[in-house]
Amino acid sequence: MTVIETQVHRSSARNARLSFVLTAIVVGLAAMAVAADYMHPILAGLAGFAIGVAVGSVVWTLVRIWPLIRIVWWWLPEIVLSLALVYGWIALAAHTNLAARLAVIAVVVGVPAAVPAVRRRIVALAWCVIVRHRLRVCFAQFIIANRSGSLPLILWAAPTQVGERVWIYLRPGLSHSDLNSRLDKIAVTCHAAAVTIERASERNAAYLRVDVKRRDVLGATVDSPLVDLVDPDTPADTTSRDGGDAPTALDLPDVAEPTGTPTNGKPAPSPRTANGRTPATATAAPATATSSDGDDVTDWI
């Protein structure tokens, strides 16, 4: 099994060499300039060279083992839990007998199995650990990394009401939009119903928050206390209630025509034009249109 990929290994070696040379030169010159005030220039040059090489070696080591440090960070919960179990069992075996050890194991295993709240909490934390590894698989398989092959840094995870929430830090070569275009694949890899990714910081676009949703709390059945307030003698059939005849149509002849006086008792104002005068068409009664034989033409309009 390949622990560190070849591309990452070569990139780490190249960066380590460059970091060593640059750090050794800068620190060596700075140390030589300071030491020249206290000793001979030749001795100051030798001291600056030694200090630069020492500091550059430390920087080279950190850059060189950074891929290994990142792997240790990915597996840190499992490593801590394994060490705690091993050293805890050794300490327990050194200070207690077999009966006491069995009793402690029964309590440690039996309490989470018997108490639902503790069991659900342990399962939620276990899913947080699993989701961190599943996201790492996503980044390594089908998400484009940068040219050096370094993947986004998965920081930590916490359980939520619907699943898990993971905070990640993107490296150069990725963006928020790149991850949003692959939400369906990330959901499949995380064994979840849906996945949403949002920015966790307004000032830093590389700091993102991944919400993994496994269940829908809004669709669950909730017991309501309002059911107990309903009278049990209330008839279920509401069609038998006598509510009277409901109107089905509006008969316009039955509606009274509005009068000239409004409800406040004041006469309705007459229409006026822009210059304040009353138009003639508003004051004069309309003439009756008649034909040559005396018939009322308005009956045909």
Protein Blocks (a to p, Z undefined) as FASTA:
>chain_A
ZZbafklmmmmmmmmmmmmmmmmmmmmmmmmmmmmmmmcfklmmmmmmmmmmmmmmmmmm
mmmmmmmmmmmmmmmmmmmmmmmmmmmmmmmmmmmcfklmmmmmmmmmmmmmmmmklmmm
mmmmmmmmmmmmmmmmmmmmmpccdfkopacddfbdcddfklccddddddehiafklmmm
mmmmmmmmnopabdcdddfbfklmkbccddddfbdfklpccddfklmmpcfklcfblklp
cebjadfbdcfklpccddfbdfkopacdddddfkopacfklmpccdddddfkopafklmZ
Z
